[in-house]
């Protein structure tokens, strides 16, 4: 997975992803789903080009969920759904994926369980030293990326803003999703518990 500044165009898009997941559950192909969306415009965007772009973003994230993930999403709690929407984002974008482990989980485990914008900016600076591609992102893109990360982490519930500081906390999802994650999916486990490894009793 390569670094991509395409995440500047991302939003939470939960209703849009849910719409695509329901069509996938019906067994529709990508081409069939695309045709439905172009004909019905369920995303309520104003132009066809914008609709095409939204479809590409949403479909790419939706198919990052396996059939089992999709089942958990469609039958799970709203907290399960939030965890899985965040999962689609982290599975799609390398920079976001690394931010979970190297910024959010690190600060939760080693520091004071708090996050401010300066932490995201420092993380970006570290990544610039590791990747020429990131170093070449524009300042506008870098700002948008940090804002996008804050949007996803706050929408999922991993961070909560109080007096200008974000508190970091694990997600409260259903026991069955926790158990599935622990047995089958290290990334989903990390999202839910903010732990890397560990015992099932910790869930």
N, C-alpha and C positions, 0 to 999 in steps of 0.2 A: 504494500500500500504506500503510495507516494504522498508527499505533502501537497496539499492543494488549497489555494486561497478561495476555492469555490464555496467554502463554508461561510463566506461573507454573505451569500445569498440565502442561507438557511434561516428558517424560523421553526418554531415548535411543530406546527403543521399536524397536530394530533388528529383532527377530524379528517383531514385529507388522507393521511396514512391509514386511518381506520376504514375509510371508504375503499381504498385499494386492497386492504387485507380481506375485506368481505368479498370482493370480486375474485381474489386469489383463492379464497376458500371455496368458491363456486367452481373452481377449475379453469377459469379463463386464462388465456395466454397474454403475454405482454401486448401483442398487437390488438387483441380483443379489448383489453382494458383501456388501451390508448384510444381506440375508436369510441368506446362508451364515454370516456372523459371528454374527448373533443366534441362529441355530439351533445352531451348533456351539460357540460361545464359545471360540474358539482362544486368546483373550487371557487366559483363566482369571481373569476378574474376578467378583466375588461377586454383583453385582446387575445387573439389566437396565439400569437408568439409568446405572450406571457403564460398562457395556458400550457403550451408545449413545454416551456421551461419548468413550470411547476410540476407537470407530470414527470419529467425526467428526474427532478430532485426527489419527489415523493416516492416514485416507483423504486428508485435505487435504494432508498432507505427501507422501504417495505419488504423488499426481497432479502434484506439482511437477516430477517427473522425466518427461522426454520418453521416447518409445519407445527412442531411442538410449541415453539414460541408463540406462533399465531393462535393456537388453541388457548394458551394461557392468556393471551391478550383479549381474545373475544369472550372469554368466560370469567376473567379475573376481576379483581377489585380495581377501583380507580388508581390505587397506589401501585398495583401490579402493572397497570397500563402505563403509568408515568415512568416506571423503571424501564419498561420495554421501549418506550419512545426514546428515552435517553440512550438506550442500547443501540438503536438504529443509527443514531448520530455518531456514537463512538465507533461503531463498526465501519462506518463509511469514511471517516476522516482521521487520518493518522495523527495529525496535530492534536485533535480533540482527545483521541484515545490516550496519547502520551500525557496529556494534561491531567487526566483522571489519576493515573498512577504516580506521576512525578510531582504533581502539584497538590491535588485534592487529598489523595490518600496519604501522601507524605506529610502534609500539614496536619491531617487528622491524627496520624499516629505519633509524629515526632514533635510537633509544635503545640500551639495552644488552641487548636481546633477552630481557628479563625482565618478569614480571608479578606483581603482588601485589594483594590485595583492594582496597587503597587506590586503585589505578589504576581499577578498575571503579567505585568510589564517586565518584571525581572525574569520570569519564566521565558517570555518571548526573547529577551536578550540572550539568555543561555542557549536557546535553540538557534538563534542567528549565528552563534559561534560554531554550531554543529552542522548547519545546513546553509549552503549558498543560496538555495532556493528561498528559504525563509528570509535570509538577509536581504534579498531583492524585493520582498514584498513592500509595497508603498506604505507610508505612515498611515494613510487613510485605511488601507486594508488591515493593518495591524490593530488599529483602534476598533474596527468593525469586528474583527475576530475575537478580541477580548470581550466586547459587548455580547457577542453571540454565545461565548462560553458562559458568561454570567447568566444570560437568558435561559440556557438549557439547564444549568445546575440549579438555578432558583425555581424554574418551572417544575423540575423533577422533585424538588424538596430536599436535595442534598445540602443546599445552602439557604439560609434565611437571614434577611437583612434587619439589623437592629442598630440604630444610632450610627449609621455609616459603616458598620462592620458586619460581614457575613459570618454567621456561625455555621460550622460544618457538622453534619450529623448523618448517621446511617438512615436508610429508608425503611419504612414500616410496611412491608409487603406481606402477602399471605404466607402461612407456613408451607403450603405446597409448592409455591414458587421458590421459596428459599431452599427447600430440600432438593428440588429439581436442579437449581443453579449449582448447589454445592456438588452434586453428583456428576453434573454434565457440562458446566459452563463457567470457567474461571472468570471471564469478564463480567458476566451477570452477577456472579458471587461478589466480585469486587465492587460493583455498582451498589449492590444491596447492603453489604456489610462494611464497606470501606476497609476491608482487610484483604491481605494477599495470603492465601493458604489458610491454615487453622483447622479446627475441629468442628464437626457438625453441631456439637453442643454449643458452640459460640453463636450459632445462628438463632 
